[in-house]
Amino acid sequence: MHIVYRAENLFDAHLVKDALEAEGIPAFIAGEYLTGAVGQLPAMDYIAVMVPESSLAVASGIVDAVQAQLAEARQAINELPDDPLIVPC
């Protein structure tokens, strides 16, 4: 198994894993259960998505696409108005 993605959080790791599995690539999240042991501290660099070596090339392209979508979504969130009465639809 090889690491194709190091996640900032468990949500991102599952998004990548689900995208890989949707394309027929088996994926595993390493460190998924370590985050509970950290407590109140952020779990940096503990979570990684792994795939078999035979799927590494295809998986890299899928991971790049998911990372681009995550970056776009984060940018959109950062551009939301600060007014709490305005709720985006």
DATA-V452317 format. One line per field, one symbol per residue. ss: DSSP state (h for helix, s for strand, l for the rest). A space follows every 10 residues. Layout:
ss = ???
//
This chain:
ss = lssssslllh hhhhhhhhhh hhllllssss llllhhhhll lllllllsss slhhhhhhhh hhhhhhhhhh hhhhhhhhll lllllllll
//
